[in-house]
Amino acid sequence: MLNQFSRTQLLLGAEGMEKLRNARVAVFGIGGVGGYTVEALVRSGIGTIDIFDNDTVCLTNLNRQIIATRETVGKYKVDVMKERALSINPDIIINAHNCFYMPDNADEYDFSEYDYVVDAIDTVTAKIELVMRAKAANVPIISCMGAGNKLDAWRFEVADIYKTSVCPLARTMRYELRKRGVKKLKVVYSQEKPIRPVEATEEESAKRDIPGSTAFVPAAAGLIAAGEVIKDIALGERI
C-alpha cells in the first residue's frame, strides 16, 4: 500500500523504514543548518525527534532558515518547527525544548534515550558538552562545523574531526576534544576558506562580528547531516 514514505522505502527497504520509525533523534539548534536537518528527518520517517533551541524567528532569518516566513517572525523556533513537522507527518512525536543548551543545564537531559544526536549549534562550549554527553552515553553524534561566511555548498565533506582542515571552528574543536581524550567525532565541515563580510551596519558591528550567510550553504550542511543520520540508522550494518 502506498504511503508518504513509499519512495524512500524503495531505497531503504521495509526493515530500514521500521528502524527509522522506531528511532529517536535529538537535534540541537534549529537555525539555518538544524532546521533543514529536522525537515529531512521528518520527511524520511524518523518516529521521534527532540528539538532544542531558545531563539525566536527574526527578520534576518528569512534569507536562509526553512521555518522563517513573514508569518513566523517573532515566534519560538521550536514551536514553529514542531507545527511544521506535524503538518508533514501527523504521526511523528516532536518533543520541543525551548532552551539554550549549555553545561549548566545538561543534566536535565538523558542522552541514553536518543538513538542519534545532531549538533547544529555554534557555541563551542555547548558543542563540546554535547559531544562529551553523547560519548558518555555511547550514542552516535554528528557535529556541524562552520557554515557562515561561505558561498560554495559543494565544498562540504563528512569526515572525522581529526582529518578536517581549513575550517576555524573545526580547528578549535580538534584542540578542545584532544585535551578531553576524545578519539573521534563525525563532522560535516567545509573546505572553503571563510569569506570576509563585505560590510555591516553600525548596529550589527556593535553587537558582534556577525557572519554572512546564504539560503543554500547552511541548507547543504543540514541536509548532509540528516543524510548521515538516516543512512546510519536504516542501513548501518550495510554501509
N, C-alpha and C positions, 0 to 999 in steps of 0.2 A: 504494500500500500504506500502510495506517495505521501510524503510529508515535507516540512520545510527543510529537513536535513538530508533529503534523498540524494542530492547531487554531491554532498560531502561524503555520504556513505559509499558512493561509488569509488572513492579513493581510500577511505579508511576502513571500510568493511563494517559489518554489523557489530562485531566484537569491539572494534575501535570506538564506535559511536556509543556503545554501552559504557565503556571506560570514561569517556568524556561526560556522559550523563551522570555518572556516579562521582565525578571529581569535584573537589572544592579548591578554588584558586583564589589567592589574595593578591590584589593589585594596589600598590601604594603610590598615590599620585594620579589624579585624574585630569591631567592637563593635555598639552599638545601630543605627548607620547602616550601616556597612560589611557587617555580617552579612546584612542584608536585600538589600543591593546584590548580594553574591555569590549569594545564594539565587535572585534573579531572573535573574541572568546565566546560572546553571546551568540553570534551568528554561526559559530562552529558547533554549538551544542553542549558547552560546559554546563553542568547542572546547578552548581552553586558558586557564586562569586562574592567575595568580600571586597569592598572598595573603601579606600581611606583617603580623605582629603578634607581640609577645613576651610578651603577657599570658596569664594563666590565667583560666578562668571562675570567678567568685566568687559568693557568695550574693546580693549586691546586683545582680547582672546579671540575675537571674531575672525582674525586672519588665519587661524591655524587649529583651533580646538573643535572637535566634531560636535561637542554638546553646546557650543556657543552660537546662539542666534540672537536677534534683537529681542525675542520674546523671553529668552532665558537670562539675559543680563540682570545681575543682582540676586539671582537665586543660587543656593548652595550647589556646588558641582556634583556632590554625591547624590543629592535629591534629583537633579536633572538626569544624571546618568542612570539612576535606578528606574525612573519613569521611562526613559528611552529603551532600556534593556527589556522591561516588561512589555513594551509595545511591540518588540521584535519577537520575544518568546515569553508568553504569559505563564509558562510552566517553570521558568527559571526562578531560583531563590537568590535574591540580591540582599546582602547584609551591608547597609550603608553606615559607615563610621565617620561622623563629622568631627575629625580630629587631625591634629598635626602630629604625626608620629615622631617621637624623639625618645632618647634613653629614659627620661623621667616618667614616661607613661607606657613603656614597652612591656612591663609586667602585666598589663591589663589584657594582653592577648596571648592565647595559647597557639603557638605555631605548629604544634603537633596535629592540630585539626586540619591543616592545609595539605593538599597534595602537591601544590606548587606555589611559589611566591614570585611576583614580578615587582621589581624595584624600578619605579619610574619617577622618582623624586630627585631633586637637585641639591639637597643639603648633604654635605659629606658626612657630618656626624650621624645623621639619620640613616644614610645609606650603609655605613659601617655597622650600625646597630642592627639593621635588617639582615645583613649578611651573617653576622655573628649569631643572631637568634635562629635563623634558618639552619645554619650549620649545626648548631647545638641540638636542634630538633630533628636533624637528618632529613630535612625537607629540601628538595631541589629549588634553586633560586636562579633567576636570570636578572642581571642588573644592567640598566640602560645608562650609558655614558653620555657625554655632552652632545646635544643636538642643536644648540644655539650657535649663531654666527656662521652658519654653513648653508651652502646652496646646492651641493651635489648629493642627491639622495642615493645615488648608485655607489657611493663610497663606503657605505655601511658594511660591516662584517660581523660574524659571530665568532668569538674566539675566547680562549682563556685569558683572564686579566693579565697574566704574566707574559702573554705573547702579543700584547697590544703596543701600539706606537702612535705618536703624533698627538693624540687626544690629551689635553692637560688634565681633565678630570680623571681619566684612567691612570695617568701618572701618579696623581695624588692617592688614588685608591690603592694602587700597587704598593706604594710606600707604607700606607697605614695598615693594609692587610698583611703584609710581610712581617711587620712588627708584632702582629697578633697571631702569627703562626698559621694563617690561612693558606693552604697549599694550592687551591684552585678556585676559580669562580667563572662561570659562564657569563659573558657580557655581549651586549650589542654596542659597537663603537664605530666611529667614522675615522678613516684615514685622511680626511680632508683637513687641512690646516684652517683653524678658525679665521674668519674674515673680521677685520676691524670695522665696527659700525660706522657708516658714513657720517651721521650726525645724530644728535639727541637734543631734545628741548631742555631748557634750563631746569624745568621741573623734574624730568627724568634723570638728568645728571646729578641733581641734588639728592635723589633717593639712593641710587647705586649705579653701578655700571651695568645697565640693562642690556642683555644680548638681543641682537636682531634675530628674527625667525621668519619662517615661511609656512605656507599651507602644506608643503609636500615633504620637507625634511623630517620634522618630528613624526609625521604620519608614517613615513617609511620605517623609522626606528620602532614605533609602536607595533606595526604590523609584523615586522620581523620577529620581535619578542613574542608576540602571540603565536606566530607560526612555530617557534621552537617549543612553546608550551604544549600546543596541540600535538605536534609530532612526538614529543617525549612521552606524553600521557597515552595517546592512542596507539602509537607504533614503537614504543621504546625498545621492546625486545626484538624489533625487526630492522632497526636503523643503527 
